[in-house]
Amino acid sequence: MKFQLLIEEQQGRILDVATSAEQEHDLCLARRHAHHLPAGSVCAVDLGYVGFRVEGCSVVMPFKKPLGRDLEPEQIEFNQRFAKVRVKVEHRIRSLKIFRILKGVYRGRRQRFGLRLRLIAALVNRMIGG
């Protein structure tokens, strides 16, 4: 069972949840659910999403260090700012995994995984005041 989150940067609210019951690459799951992104938004992704494009949105990812060279100072600064945003996402994922049903192996019906995940996301949004 796999899930991806769409999170608002300022308040950290969970806006949408994409789920997959079978083994699926993160990029394929993101492409299937890209239509949920509002026009003009910025989508911050990691290097596992190289080639990910969304019409009407800008996709931002960190710079990768070239072989035999160092990153430019501007690129290092950008990666550090990107990491600060990424930490907020990781904290929100952790707040979901406080619930035992998402910690380990999901033993419920696969059809209901998305519903349960959305309910937990709503509880987390309520806990953070969003």
Secondary structure, 3 states (H helix, E strand, C coil): CEEEEEECCCCCCEEEEEEECCCCCHHHHHHHCHHHCCCCCEEECCHHHCCCCCCCCEEECCCCCCCCCCCCHHHHHHHHHHHHHHHHHHHHHHHHHCCHHHHCCCCCCHHHHHHHHHHHHHHHHHHHCC
